Amino acid sequence: MEQELRIVTTADGSTTLWNEQVGEHYHSKHGALQESKHVFLKSGLQYFLEQQERQTVSLLEVGFGTGLNFLLTVDYCLQQGQQLDYVGIEAFPIKKELLEQTGYGNFVSPPTWQGLLNNYEKALQEEVQVNERARLFIDQTQLMQFESTKHFDVLYFDAFAAIHQPEMWTTEALAQCCNYLKRDGVFVTYAITGNLKRSMKSLGFRIEKAPGAPGKREMLRATKL
């Protein structure tokens, strides 16, 4: 799968990957950095922390991909003095060499960038301490095979779009990951469709439309009741 990935520059100057097999970019072509900051950091983690003050926050990401969401989240937690426990699900992790070529070190602090690079390959095998604030484990598994003893405060759902990976957006798949979200936990994703809203309601979530990142009018945020 590695040979089917290539680096692409998006509209805000940050890079993403093009996956030839899936036929989609890992992030928005309108701006990878903008999308990650807006959808996941601002509308997900920061929103959650505005509702509930926490010194330690736990986060599950479906689709770890290039690690951009993780990097921005770690940087934010370092700035705010929070402890972060981060688990990513990624069935097809990219090679470290490709991760280095993304240039994401230009958008986060050197300790955050080096922390991921230095620990990336180990994090694919076991939980690692990336820096004094953040722990990371990247589970190399399919979503439906994911198992964890942990439960999480925030869930970043960053799978490929339903048109390319419909199996990731079924009620069954959503239930699989949302089962690991705590009560009052926040689920956030870049997409919003009628099917997604109905699925999340059926799973016991309060849903809301939030303003989307550049290129998308709206996105979905949901809180577990």
Steps between C-alpha positions, in 0.01 A plus 500: 500500500794735563584541132145628437549804725642833388539836669276783376505867603158635604358851466634628834856388423493191721531154351286192493523158338316378192397136526477359148330179609221674692485796261505766769724739691569442869396860575306774326663636185367839616751490786618204703616712793186715502274195494685320779501808723137587437329160496695303755691735729260794526163328449603181681758523778470871577121479497511206743737682736274806498219275627710302746822615660750215503865475592521172309315433175471171311448494126426234239560567131354284225743542211834613646634554148779758482486583871405864438204493740720343765776758457265796533330340800831435678616857436176637644524281811863604552396866486206446736685276744273200448588133500396316182431131453462443123408182314484489121347226287684457170480179298760622247755722676729704280877455512704730725692627194176626346391656827826696510433634149164657596675804646260518793790604720444847352163525675570366849771545761830312451445283813158389367633421152810319622297319764285339231788424263713347776217281631285433193620150418494391864148643542384259228591216736425630850399805699783753521566823689552751217588787734429610856133561413396240243470123467431337163402160369414436133301179465568336162159344461172533316234697686273200552788306660600782736490420870610709797470501877488882485214741453546843350387860541522599134475302177651637178328313215730562203431207270494541121171633365198270482504507119840328511472297822128445571574218743658750742180705526243230574311509829686183599841658439405820681367297793827309516709809569236699689476215749837622630383858551412610853165651592508871405787416267522686169502338154612723217545453126541712188190352332128539550235293323148391573613142554773609740262713703244219523768250603638723773153574636422127509822444698390739772671822400385859497607629161568848371604663177815705536662727241725299269861554405582685175332318212220359719201692628425278799642216707364278774568505872321263735495460878437164665199508731 
